[in-house]
Amino acid sequence: MPIRSLFKNLSRDQRRVALVIALNIAIVIIESTVGVISGSLALLSDAWHNLSDVLALIVTAIALGLGVRPATSAMTYGYVRSEMMASFINASFLSLLMIWVAVEAVNRLMHPVMVEGWLTMITAAIALIINTASAMILEKHPHAHTEEEEHDLNVRAAFWHMTSDAVLSLAVVLGGGAMILWGVPWVDSILSLIFATVILIASAPLLTRSFGSLMDRTDPAKLSLFESILTTHPQVMEVHDIHLTFPSSKERYFSAHIVLDSYLNLGEVEEIIESLRHELSHAGATHILLQPETAKYAKAGAAQCNGHSEHQHSHNE
């Protein structure tokens, strides 16, 4: 009863990841057992690969849990970056695994290894079915209709982990069949090389995007759009100190200093900021911070801010 209650309290993505973790633990147990009995290094390697994916999925589950935690006095932005952090870890680990698979495939081409074909093929076929089901579970997103509602990038990385497991299991199945029919052990190595290359190419955007987010890389086109919204407003004299970050796949944090006429009263400034926030929000910004400044900053811009900091530092000394 407590387990059912706990499962019920999880989000849709968390429930799917938990189910996939359970399925992959079953694969690890089955492949390890049969691998030892049959002496198949291929099955043991695939079992280790699935074990690494279980660890990656646990990281994904933790990140999903952290992502919904509210902000605190110590974590004022909450755990919004947990998605990108987990995605980066998973994509990096996946890339390293695929490089290892490619190296091992080349090594087996040079030094062919024969294994028990039937036992290897049947076990790998079972793993293929479970891995394919796991990938389908993670890929399902019936409520996603637009880019704004797209999958959590973290879950996307986990999906590619499961896809990589499925294609590697397929390679083992085909390799086992080839060894049974024609006695050619190199088929498994060739297929592994092809699949490793495909998965490396597919995981590269996940790695690049998550790394860029962690390093606060921005989108120049989106930044230019937001800047134009500010500069085209008739009462905005100048804009500087513009920043745009993507802490998660669903968040766009935008901040800027806007120079306004010093004769405007507080109510008028507030109206301008509200109007700009409305336009920026419709353009895709999810968290907006606009700092109004007087006309004395119009020419100096950011240099004025730096000068103020230096003056304050000098005064403190």
Rosetta silent file (secondary structure, phi, psi, omega in degrees, C-alpha in Angstrom):
SEQUENCE: MPIRSLFKNLSRDQRRVALVIALNIAIVIIESTVGVISGSLALLSDAWHNLSDVLALIVTAIALGLGVRPATSAMTYGYVRSEMMASFINASFLSLLMIWVAVEAVNRLMHPVMVEGWLTMITAAIALIINTASAMILEKHPHAHTEEEEHDLNVRAAFWHMTSDAVLSLAVVLGGGAMILWGVPWVDSILSLIFATVILIASAPLLTRSFGSLMDRTDPAKLSLFESILTTHPQVMEVHDIHLTFPSSKERYFSAHIVLDSYLNLGEVEEIIESLRHELSHAGATHILLQPETAKYAKAGAAQCNGHSEHQHSHNE
SCORE:     score description
SCORE:     0.000 S_00000001
   1 L     0.000  -46.851  178.186    0.000    0.000    0.000 S_00000001
   2 H   -60.482  -38.253  179.872    2.750    2.573    0.847 S_00000001
   3 H   -64.362  -43.233  178.902    4.541    1.744   -2.459 S_00000001
   4 H   -62.767  -40.806  179.695    1.314    2.234   -4.427 S_00000001
   5 H   -65.200  -41.603  178.604    0.694    5.527   -2.612 S_00000001
   6 H   -63.994  -43.867  179.615    4.253    6.702   -3.345 S_00000001
   7 H   -62.592  -34.988 -178.641    3.928    5.757   -7.030 S_00000001
   8 H   -67.952  -32.397 -177.636    0.625    7.637   -7.175 S_00000001
   9 H   -79.539   -9.393  179.748    2.242   10.848   -5.898 S_00000001
  10 L   -76.443  154.843  176.224    4.871   10.823   -8.645 S_00000001
  11 L   -73.086  170.497 -179.839    4.511   12.952  -11.768 S_00000001
  12 H   -58.446  -46.243  179.893    3.752   11.374  -15.169 S_00000001
  13 H   -65.387  -39.811  179.752    7.429   11.552  -16.206 S_00000001
  14 H   -64.686  -39.575  178.147    8.609   10.193  -12.847 S_00000001
  15 H   -63.981  -41.117  179.883    6.242    7.211  -13.087 S_00000001
  16 H   -65.316  -42.899  179.410    7.484    6.418  -16.598 S_00000001
  17 H   -65.259  -40.937  178.844   11.134    6.633  -15.550 S_00000001
  18 H   -61.579  -41.172  178.699   10.455    4.433  -12.485 S_00000001
  19 H   -64.408  -42.280 -179.947    8.812    1.795  -14.709 S_00000001
  20 H   -66.720  -36.563  176.289   11.749    1.860  -17.143 S_00000001
  21 H   -59.918  -45.631  179.427   14.221    1.488  -14.236 S_00000001
  22 H   -61.362  -43.282  179.383   12.374   -1.665  -13.097 S_00000001
  23 H   -62.531  -41.216 -177.244   12.385   -3.094  -16.637 S_00000001
  24 H   -73.619  -30.085  173.625   16.108   -2.455  -17.063 S_00000001
  25 H   -63.311  -37.917  176.925   16.987   -4.053  -13.727 S_00000001
  26 H   -62.682  -41.407  178.669   15.214   -7.172  -15.050 S_00000001
  27 H   -61.570  -44.939 -178.843   17.361   -7.033  -18.223 S_00000001
  28 H   -58.758  -44.902 -178.872   20.572   -6.760  -16.173 S_00000001
  29 H   -64.380  -46.577 -177.855   19.649   -9.836  -14.080 S_00000001
  30 H   -64.861  -50.853 -175.916   18.620  -11.942  -17.115 S_00000001
  31 H   -66.997  -37.766  179.164   21.586  -11.027  -19.344 S_00000001
  32 H   -64.298  -43.943 -179.462   24.157  -11.382  -16.545 S_00000001
  33 H   -63.270  -50.942 -178.991   22.857  -14.823  -15.596 S_00000001
  34 H   -67.672  -35.388  179.429   22.705  -16.147  -19.167 S_00000001
  35 H   -61.690  -40.622  178.362   26.007  -14.456  -20.048 S_00000001
  36 H   -68.542  -42.641 -178.854   27.807  -16.333  -17.266 S_00000001
  37 H   -64.964  -44.514 -175.666   26.126  -19.648  -18.200 S_00000001
  38 H   -87.423  -13.432 -176.614   26.827  -19.338  -21.934 S_00000001
  39 L    74.460   22.004 -177.046   30.197  -17.629  -21.620 S_00000001
  40 L   -86.454  112.586  175.755   28.953  -14.812  -23.857 S_00000001
  41 H   -68.126  -32.059  179.652   31.004  -11.630  -23.483 S_00000001
  42 H   -61.562  -44.587  179.176   28.503   -9.849  -25.738 S_00000001
  43 H   -67.609  -40.516  178.561   25.651  -10.511  -23.319 S_00000001
  44 H   -64.226  -40.826  178.165   27.751   -9.543  -20.313 S_00000001
  45 H   -63.773  -41.542  179.133   28.799   -6.316  -22.038 S_00000001
  46 H   -66.415  -35.280  177.765   25.183   -5.545  -22.885 S_00000001
  47 H   -65.395  -42.286  178.116   24.224   -6.266  -19.252 S_00000001
  48 H   -64.710  -38.358  177.860   26.877   -3.826  -18.010 S_00000001
  49 H   -62.368  -43.657  178.340   25.641   -1.279  -20.508 S_00000001
  50 H   -66.031  -33.769  177.036   22.096   -1.683  -19.171 S_00000001
  51 H   -64.238  -40.754  177.639   23.387   -1.384  -15.613 S_00000001
  52 H   -63.897  -35.358  178.357   24.990    1.956  -16.531 S_00000001
  53 H   -69.707  -33.304  175.731   21.646    3.034  -17.993 S_00000001
  54 H   -61.300  -43.446  177.776   19.885    2.122  -14.750 S_00000001
  55 H   -62.884  -41.059  179.108   22.270    4.473  -12.952 S_00000001
  56 H   -64.774  -37.927  178.884   21.616    7.168  -15.583 S_00000001
  57 H   -68.290  -33.785  176.222   17.847    6.716  -15.163 S_00000001
  58 H   -64.942  -40.174  174.969   18.193    7.086  -11.405 S_00000001
  59 H   -60.768  -41.445  178.194   19.976   10.407  -12.051 S_00000001
  60 H   -61.461  -45.393 -179.601   17.076   11.345  -14.328 S_00000001
  61 H   -62.382  -41.394  178.197   14.514   10.461  -11.639 S_00000001
  62 H   -62.681  -42.869 -179.829   16.390   12.526   -9.046 S_00000001
  63 H   -63.959  -39.253  177.910   16.530   15.498  -11.430 S_00000001
  64 H   -63.813  -37.824  178.024   12.794   15.259  -12.114 S_00000001
  65 H   -68.525  -41.544  179.250   12.151   15.296   -8.367 S_00000001
  66 H   -66.870  -35.071 -175.368   14.462   18.274   -7.810 S_00000001
  67 H   -61.441  -26.017 -178.374   12.946   20.175  -10.724 S_00000001
  68 L   -96.079    0.221  178.977    9.561   20.528   -9.008 S_00000001
  69 L   -71.818  141.906  179.518   10.970   21.702   -5.679 S_00000001
  70 L   -74.396  162.759  177.503   10.117   25.306   -4.772 S_00000001
  71 L   -69.043  150.791  177.794   12.730   28.035   -4.385 S_00000001
  72 L  -129.274  177.091  178.503   14.244   28.587   -0.946 S_00000001
  73 L   -65.751  -26.624  178.596   16.366   31.275    0.708 S_00000001
  74 L   -88.292  -31.320  179.628   19.450   29.175   -0.135 S_00000001
  75 L  -121.704   79.606 -171.607   18.293   28.214   -3.667 S_00000001
  76 L   -67.439  -21.743  175.889   16.491   31.344   -4.844 S_00000001
  77 L   -97.371    4.320 -175.297   16.021   29.995   -8.377 S_00000001
  78 L    72.813 -148.759 -179.189   14.952   26.580   -7.113 S_00000001
  79 L  -116.842   39.141 -173.736   16.434   23.567   -8.907 S_00000001
  80 L   -61.541  -28.285 -178.413   15.527   24.681  -12.410 S_00000001
  81 L   -82.940   -3.473 -177.669   18.968   23.678  -13.767 S_00000001
  82 H   -60.728  -34.286  178.481   18.670   20.082  -12.526 S_00000001
  83 H   -59.996  -49.460 -177.591   17.139   19.057  -15.864 S_00000001
  84 H   -69.549  -35.493  178.210   20.120   20.332  -17.866 S_00000001
  85 H   -63.070  -47.846  179.427   22.637   18.978  -15.368 S_00000001
  86 H   -65.155  -39.355  178.939   21.145   15.476  -15.550 S_00000001
  87 H   -62.415  -40.843  179.291   20.818   15.718  -19.337 S_00000001
  88 H   -65.663  -43.793  179.312   24.502   16.664  -19.632 S_00000001
  89 H   -62.237  -47.089 -178.210   25.592   13.789  -17.361 S_00000001
  90 H   -64.493  -45.976 -179.089   23.438   11.274  -19.238 S_00000001
  91 H   -65.325  -38.008  178.563   24.450   12.475  -22.718 S_00000001
  92 H   -65.113  -46.259 -179.547   28.139   12.525  -21.731 S_00000001
  93 H   -63.057  -41.294  179.053   27.963    9.029  -20.269 S_00000001
  94 H   -62.319  -43.125  179.833   26.086    7.760  -23.322 S_00000001
  95 H   -63.012  -42.601  178.309   28.703    9.242  -25.669 S_00000001
  96 H   -63.490  -39.645  178.473   31.537    7.635  -23.703 S_00000001
  97 H   -63.871  -41.455 -179.736   29.733    4.280  -23.791 S_00000001
  98 H   -67.644  -34.086  175.214   29.262    4.495  -27.558 S_00000001
  99 H   -65.133  -42.301  177.328   32.944    5.304  -28.012 S_00000001
 100 H   -61.858  -42.525  178.821   33.750    2.235  -25.890 S_00000001
 101 H   -61.000  -43.509 -179.379   31.376    0.115  -28.015 S_00000001
 102 H   -63.414  -43.410  178.831   33.061    1.357  -31.214 S_00000001
 103 H   -63.513  -44.046  179.316   36.547    0.578  -29.850 S_00000001
 104 H   -64.208  -36.408  178.936   35.412   -2.864  -28.691 S_00000001
 105 H   -64.937  -42.582  178.050   33.809   -3.514  -32.093 S_00000001
 106 H   -63.664  -41.448  179.335   37.070   -2.695  -33.887 S_00000001
 107 H   -61.823  -38.856  179.835   38.961   -4.938  -31.448 S_00000001
 108 H   -74.379  -25.862  173.741   36.558   -7.820  -32.182 S_00000001
 109 H   -65.963  -37.180 -179.562   36.961   -7.298  -35.916 S_00000001
 110 H   -78.928  -31.663 -178.729   40.684   -7.832  -35.440 S_00000001
 111 L  -131.857   80.314 -176.818   40.216  -10.674  -32.941 S_00000001
 112 L   -56.563  142.739  179.325   36.869  -12.462  -33.643 S_00000001
 113 L  -125.485  123.833  177.741   35.131  -14.130  -30.704 S_00000001
 114 L   -93.202  138.510  178.978   32.644  -17.000  -31.151 S_00000001
 115 L  -131.118  174.995  177.660   29.848  -17.427  -28.605 S_00000001
 116 L   -69.609  104.285 -171.116   26.827  -19.691  -28.081 S_00000001
 117 H   -59.878  -53.429 -174.591   24.603  -18.405  -30.887 S_00000001
 118 H   -63.834  -48.133 -178.121   21.133  -19.619  -29.924 S_00000001
 119 H   -63.709  -41.041  177.832   21.314  -18.729  -26.242 S_00000001
 120 H   -63.383  -45.355 -175.975   22.813  -15.330  -27.046 S_00000001
 121 H   -66.290  -43.694 -178.415   20.191  -14.576  -29.706 S_00000001
 122 H   -65.371  -44.629 -179.970   17.177  -15.582  -27.583 S_00000001
 123 H   -65.447  -42.545  179.064   18.357  -13.620  -24.545 S_00000001
 124 H   -65.712  -32.307  177.796   19.221  -10.564  -26.640 S_00000001
 125 H   -65.530  -39.947  176.580   15.778  -10.780  -28.296 S_00000001
 126 H   -63.245  -44.156  178.514   14.124  -10.599  -24.869 S_00000001
 127 H   -63.311  -37.212  178.775   16.326   -7.599  -24.022 S_00000001
 128 H   -61.066  -44.774 -179.967   15.421   -6.024  -27.363 S_00000001
 129 H   -62.449  -46.162 -178.422   11.688   -6.285  -26.588 S_00000001
 130 H   -67.055  -41.798  179.688   12.101   -4.784  -23.107 S_00000001
 131 H   -65.638  -39.777  177.858   14.412   -2.004  -24.326 S_00000001
 132 H   -64.323  -42.532  177.206   12.045   -1.109  -27.162 S_00000001
 133 H   -62.367  -39.339  179.050    9.124   -0.995  -24.716 S_00000001
 134 H   -63.530  -43.785  178.686   11.200    1.218  -22.398 S_00000001
 135 H   -63.114  -40.150  179.409   12.002    3.641  -25.226 S_00000001
 136 H   -66.255  -36.402  177.783    8.324    3.778  -26.221 S_00000001
 137 H   -63.267  -43.414 -178.946    7.308    4.500  -22.617 S_00000001
 138 H   -75.058  -26.117 -177.689    9.731    7.433  -22.438 S_00000001
 139 H   -79.193  -23.787 -176.333    8.832    8.718  -25.917 S_00000001
 140 L   -61.809  126.637  173.303    5.092    8.977  -25.204 S_00000001
 141 L  -149.245   72.267 -174.272    3.931   12.570  -24.817 S_00000001
 142 L   -62.115  -20.540 -177.333    0.220   12.674  -25.739 S_00000001
 143 L   -97.836   -0.394 -177.478   -0.258   16.231  -24.431 S_00000001
 144 L   -88.616  113.023 -179.190    2.684   17.775  -26.289 S_00000001
 145 L  -117.521  -19.003 -178.521    1.431   19.737  -29.283 S_00000001
 146 L  -130.990  169.587  178.762    3.891   22.619  -29.511 S_00000001
 147 H   -63.604  -31.634 -179.144    7.584   23.216  -28.983 S_00000001
 148 H   -66.483  -26.706 -177.308    6.734   25.043  -25.738 S_00000001
 149 H  -101.131   13.839 -173.092    5.122   21.873  -24.347 S_00000001
 150 L   -66.001  164.693 -178.829    7.867   19.535  -25.516 S_00000001
 151 L   -52.027  149.227  168.293    9.365   16.775  -23.452 S_00000001
 152 L   -57.882  129.649 -177.724   11.702   17.452  -20.586 S_00000001
 153 H   -60.886  -30.243  178.145   15.175   17.344  -22.180 S_00000001
 154 H   -62.332  -45.615  177.621   16.270   15.132  -19.323 S_00000001
 155 H   -66.255  -33.708  178.007   13.654   12.501  -20.235 S_00000001
 156 H   -62.083  -41.627  177.504   14.710   12.910  -23.867 S_00000001
 157 H   -63.472  -40.479  177.602   18.266   11.940  -22.942 S_00000001
 158 H   -63.914  -36.949  177.231   16.920    8.894  -21.091 S_00000001
 159 H   -59.192  -43.591  179.903   14.914    7.977  -24.213 S_00000001
 160 H   -68.123  -30.583  173.499   18.111    7.913  -26.268 S_00000001
 161 H   -60.086  -46.713 -179.495   19.741    5.710  -23.630 S_00000001
 162 H   -67.163  -36.678  177.363   16.923    3.197  -24.082 S_00000001
 163 H   -64.159  -40.795  178.155   17.098    3.494  -27.854 S_00000001
 164 H   -63.071  -39.569  177.173   20.823    2.781  -27.730 S_00000001
 165 H   -62.338  -41.388 -178.332   20.125   -0.324  -25.627 S_00000001
 166 H   -63.613  -45.694 -177.887   17.521   -1.495  -28.134 S_00000001
 167 H   -70.303  -32.744  176.261   19.803   -1.155  -31.155 S_00000001
 168 H   -68.654  -37.879  175.700   22.683   -2.830  -29.336 S_00000001
 169 H   -64.607  -38.589  176.771   20.395   -5.724  -28.399 S_00000001
 170 H   -62.116  -40.604  178.269   19.344   -5.895  -32.045 S_00000001
 171 H   -61.710  -40.315  179.074   23.006   -6.065  -33.045 S_00000001
 172 H   -66.398  -40.271  178.126   23.517   -8.982  -30.646 S_00000001
 173 H   -61.407  -51.002 -178.478   20.417  -10.764  -32.048 S_00000001
 174 H   -65.080  -38.423  177.799   21.559  -10.329  -35.659 S_00000001
 175 H   -64.131  -41.330  177.543   25.110  -11.236  -34.763 S_00000001
 176 H   -63.775  -41.072  178.020   23.934  -14.398  -33.032 S_00000001
 177 H   -63.771  -40.853  179.624   21.789  -15.305  -36.052 S_00000001
 178 H   -64.676  -38.386  179.594   24.708  -14.723  -38.438 S_00000001
 179 H   -68.260  -34.809  178.316   26.966  -16.925  -36.349 S_00000001
 180 H   -69.069  -45.222 -174.606   24.353  -19.709  -36.352 S_00000001
 181 H   -78.278  -45.872 -171.409   23.687  -19.517  -40.108 S_00000001
 182 L  -121.380   -6.550 -179.361   27.067  -18.672  -41.596 S_00000001
 183 L    67.115   36.109 -179.136   29.607  -18.831  -38.787 S_00000001
 184 L  -113.716  102.018 -176.572   30.639  -15.171  -39.299 S_00000001
 185 L   -74.155  -14.775 -174.362   31.408  -13.439  -35.969 S_00000001
 186 H   -77.515  -13.526 -179.480   32.253  -10.063  -37.569 S_00000001
 187 H   -59.895  -43.455  179.706   28.595   -9.154  -38.332 S_00000001
 188 H   -58.911  -41.191 -179.075   28.014   -8.164  -34.702 S_00000001
 189 H   -66.968  -42.449  179.933   31.053   -5.847  -34.783 S_00000001
 190 H   -63.431  -46.622  179.457   30.006   -4.121  -38.025 S_00000001
 191 H   -63.021  -39.458  179.070   26.472   -3.509  -36.754 S_00000001
 192 H   -62.489  -40.313  177.944   27.807   -2.232  -33.428 S_00000001
 193 H   -62.809  -44.410 -179.992   30.029    0.271  -35.233 S_00000001
 194 H   -63.010  -48.233 -178.031   27.107    1.543  -37.333 S_00000001
 195 H   -66.232  -38.761  179.300   24.749    1.852  -34.364 S_00000001
 196 H   -61.930  -39.984  178.893   27.380    3.508  -32.162 S_00000001
 197 H   -65.180  -44.996 -179.994   27.941    6.140  -34.864 S_00000001
 198 H   -61.476  -44.814 -178.032   24.210    6.802  -35.271 S_00000001
 199 H   -68.591  -37.009  176.456   23.659    7.141  -31.517 S_00000001
 200 H   -61.390  -42.042  178.741   26.677    9.441  -31.120 S_00000001
 201 H   -65.563  -41.094 -178.201   25.250   11.722  -33.829 S_00000001
 202 H   -69.981  -33.987 -177.685   21.781   11.637  -32.241 S_00000001
 203 H   -83.635  -15.084 -178.593   23.065   12.390  -28.721 S_00000001
 204 H   -57.541  -44.940  178.117   25.336   15.264  -29.841 S_00000001
 205 H   -61.430  -36.194  177.576   22.517   17.898  -29.852 S_00000001
 206 H   -63.839  -43.130 -179.664   21.515   16.869  -26.307 S_00000001
 207 H   -65.731  -45.041 -178.815   25.097   17.210  -25.130 S_00000001
 208 H   -64.551  -45.132 -176.907   25.576   20.551  -26.890 S_00000001
 209 H   -67.593  -44.100 -179.399   22.292   22.038  -25.695 S_00000001
 210 H   -67.361  -40.721  177.948   22.671   20.964  -22.058 S_00000001
 211 H   -64.269  -42.616  178.584   26.317   22.126  -21.922 S_00000001
 212 H   -61.186  -39.401  178.842   25.332   25.458  -23.493 S_00000001
 213 H   -65.088  -44.054 -179.797   22.593   25.923  -20.894 S_00000001
 214 H   -64.896  -27.960  179.060   24.966   25.195  -18.003 S_00000001
 215 L   -94.885   10.228  179.673   27.421   27.746  -19.460 S_00000001
 216 L    59.559   35.956  174.781   24.625   30.332  -19.946 S_00000001
 217 L   -70.362  141.167 -177.025   24.947   30.245  -23.714 S_00000001
 218 L  -109.576  176.217  175.867   22.231   32.335  -25.362 S_00000001
 219 L  -107.376  106.861 -176.283   20.293   32.317  -28.634 S_00000001
 220 H   -55.512  -38.109 -179.116   21.406   35.375  -30.684 S_00000001
 221 H   -66.649  -44.596  179.220   18.211   35.389  -32.763 S_00000001
 222 H   -67.524  -39.245  178.041   15.950   35.267  -29.704 S_00000001
 223 H   -62.662  -41.436  178.228   18.092   37.851  -27.921 S_00000001
 224 H   -63.720  -38.509  178.217   17.846   40.159  -30.950 S_00000001
 225 H   -63.582  -47.176  179.415   14.055   39.758  -30.976 S_00000001
 226 H   -63.174  -40.404  179.437   13.762   40.674  -27.291 S_00000001
 227 H   -63.788  -40.071 -179.812   16.108   43.633  -27.739 S_00000001
 228 H   -65.241  -32.580  176.814   14.080   44.942  -30.681 S_00000001
 229 H   -62.404  -39.325  179.672   10.915   44.838  -28.529 S_00000001
 230 H   -73.348  -47.453 -174.026   12.627   47.134  -26.046 S_00000001
 231 H   -70.878  -24.391 -179.719   14.316   49.495  -28.512 S_00000001
 232 L   -84.614   -7.185  176.363   11.199   50.010  -30.642 S_00000001
 233 L   -69.238  130.542 -174.068    9.180   51.225  -27.670 S_00000001
 234 L   -60.939  -23.955 -176.298    8.740   55.022  -28.153 S_00000001
 235 L  -102.595    1.648  176.434    9.676   55.900  -24.574 S_00000001
 236 L   -92.588  115.850 -177.011   12.771   53.704  -24.276 S_00000001
 237 L   -81.251  -37.128 -177.743   15.835   55.857  -24.983 S_00000001
 238 E  -159.817  155.636  178.483   18.490   53.160  -24.747 S_00000001
 239 E  -130.335  136.580  175.415   18.970   49.540  -23.722 S_00000001
 240 E  -152.697  177.395 -176.341   22.069   47.912  -22.220 S_00000001
 241 E    49.532   53.793 -178.190   23.249   45.041  -19.980 S_00000001
 242 E   -89.911  133.007  179.541   21.014   42.595  -21.859 S_00000001
 243 E  -138.671  139.021  176.697   21.084   38.946  -20.773 S_00000001
 244 E  -139.056  122.032  178.635   19.181   35.870  -21.925 S_00000001
 245 E  -127.687  159.505 -179.618   19.694   32.394  -20.459 S_00000001
 246 L  -123.762   80.123 -176.677   17.993   29.013  -20.861 S_00000001
 247 L   -67.253  -20.320  175.301   18.204   27.268  -17.446 S_00000001
 248 L  -149.300  176.268 -178.342   15.867   24.489  -18.642 S_00000001
 249 L   -70.505  -14.429 -176.758   14.129   23.374  -21.825 S_00000001
 250 L  -111.256   -7.527 -174.323   10.990   25.281  -20.776 S_00000001
 251 L  -113.515  140.702  173.788   12.479   28.456  -19.236 S_00000001
 252 L  -132.432  108.233 -178.044   13.896   31.637  -20.818 S_00000001
 253 E   -95.357  123.147 -176.935   15.263   34.151  -18.335 S_00000001
 254 E  -125.887  136.212  175.863   15.652   37.681  -19.731 S_00000001
 255 E  -142.022  151.022 -179.876   16.995   40.827  -18.062 S_00000001
 256 E  -163.602  155.653  172.230   17.938   44.303  -19.303 S_00000001
 257 E  -100.173  128.810  178.677   18.514   47.901  -18.230 S_00000001
 258 E  -117.579  131.939 -179.222   16.218   50.381  -19.985 S_00000001
 259 E   -93.581  123.111 -179.184   16.897   54.123  -20.064 S_00000001
 260 L  -120.699  164.122  177.559   13.757   56.283  -19.687 S_00000001
 261 L   -62.298  133.848 -176.674   13.085   60.006  -19.509 S_00000001
 262 L   -69.254  -14.032 -178.987   13.838   61.306  -16.013 S_00000001
 263 L   -85.693   -5.233  178.085   10.620   63.374  -16.007 S_00000001
 264 L   -71.653  140.182  176.319    8.407   60.297  -15.984 S_00000001
 265 L   -85.684  172.172 -174.345    6.689   59.584  -12.687 S_00000001
 266 H   -60.998  -38.616  179.447    6.711   56.169  -11.008 S_00000001
 267 H   -63.330  -39.672  179.751    3.250   55.265  -12.302 S_00000001
 268 H   -68.926  -38.882  177.394    4.259   55.996  -15.905 S_00000001
 269 H   -62.437  -41.645  179.870    7.464   53.959  -15.529 S_00000001
 270 H   -62.820  -40.253  178.600    5.425   51.094  -14.177 S_00000001
 271 H   -62.622  -42.689  179.264    3.059   51.238  -17.166 S_00000001
 272 H   -62.482  -46.069 -179.114    5.980   51.115  -19.601 S_00000001
 273 H   -63.891  -41.270  178.493    7.526   48.128  -17.823 S_00000001
 274 H   -62.823  -40.282  178.357    4.199   46.290  -17.724 S_00000001
 275 H   -64.277  -43.744 -179.902    3.717   46.880  -21.452 S_00000001
 276 H   -67.216  -41.043  178.687    7.229   45.615  -22.242 S_00000001
 277 H   -61.666  -38.567  178.461    6.831   42.582  -19.981 S_00000001
 278 H   -62.252  -46.583 -179.832    3.591   41.704  -21.785 S_00000001
 279 H   -66.193  -43.116 -179.345    5.285   41.848  -25.215 S_00000001
 280 H   -64.797  -37.787  178.639    8.367   39.937  -24.039 S_00000001
 281 H   -63.573  -42.097  177.960    6.205   37.264  -22.461 S_00000001
 282 H   -67.505  -26.055  179.304    4.314   36.753  -25.725 S_00000001
 283 L   -82.337   -7.910  175.052    7.670   36.516  -27.533 S_00000001
 284 L   122.839   -6.505  179.037    8.717   33.622  -25.296 S_00000001
 285 L   -73.429  133.845 -178.811   10.396   35.055  -22.180 S_00000001
 286 L  -105.318  -22.041  178.395    9.287   33.230  -19.027 S_00000001
 287 E  -137.052  116.587 -170.699   11.166   35.231  -16.385 S_00000001
 288 E  -122.775  130.687  175.819   11.655   38.959  -17.033 S_00000001
 289 E  -130.456  114.530  179.143   13.663   41.537  -15.089 S_00000001
 290 E  -117.429  125.131  179.448   13.766   45.135  -16.387 S_00000001
 291 E  -105.364  112.238  179.154   15.729   47.810  -14.549 S_00000001
 292 E   -78.675  140.140  179.226   14.611   51.389  -15.372 S_00000001
 293 E  -135.462  161.514 -178.925   17.278   54.113  -15.368 S_00000001
 294 L   -85.052  175.697 -173.440   17.338   57.843  -16.003 S_00000001
 295 H   -65.659  -16.680 -179.811   18.719   59.679  -19.032 S_00000001
 296 H   -65.480  -16.222  178.247   22.171   60.141  -17.475 S_00000001
 297 H   -92.740   -1.371 -173.341   22.881   56.519  -18.454 S_00000001
 298 L   -60.293  -41.071 -177.118   21.943   57.056  -22.117 S_00000001
 299 L   -92.443  -39.867 -174.998   25.481   57.618  -23.420 S_00000001
 300 L   -77.557  -33.356  178.293   27.599   55.804  -20.861 S_00000001
 301 L    58.367 -131.316 -176.083   25.442   52.664  -20.664 S_00000001
 302 H   -64.456  -27.711 -179.745   27.091   49.719  -19.019 S_00000001
 303 H   -61.636  -34.253  177.206   30.302   51.710  -18.486 S_00000001
 304 H   -61.628  -42.201 -179.945   28.394   53.880  -16.014 S_00000001
 305 H   -63.806  -42.431  178.568   27.476   50.802  -14.037 S_00000001
 306 H   -65.050  -40.363  178.974   31.087   49.632  -14.020 S_00000001
 307 H   -62.883  -39.482  178.164   32.242   53.099  -13.031 S_00000001
 308 H   -62.181  -41.268  179.876   29.781   53.120  -10.155 S_00000001
 309 H   -64.622  -42.073 -179.465   31.152   49.782   -8.955 S_00000001
 310 H   -65.670  -40.240  179.843   34.732   51.050   -9.159 S_00000001
 311 H   -63.846  -42.050  179.512   33.803   54.250   -7.313 S_00000001
 312 H   -64.111  -41.499  179.591   32.081   52.261   -4.594 S_00000001
 313 H   -62.382  -43.879 -179.470   35.102   49.976   -4.282 S_00000001
 314 H   -63.683  -40.736  179.856   37.425   52.983   -4.042 S_00000001
 315 H   -64.469  -39.794  179.760   35.195   54.635   -1.436 S_00000001
 316 H   -65.686  -34.163  178.304   35.140   51.477    0.670 S_00000001
 317 L   -68.721    0.000    0.000   38.915   51.345    0.615 S_00000001
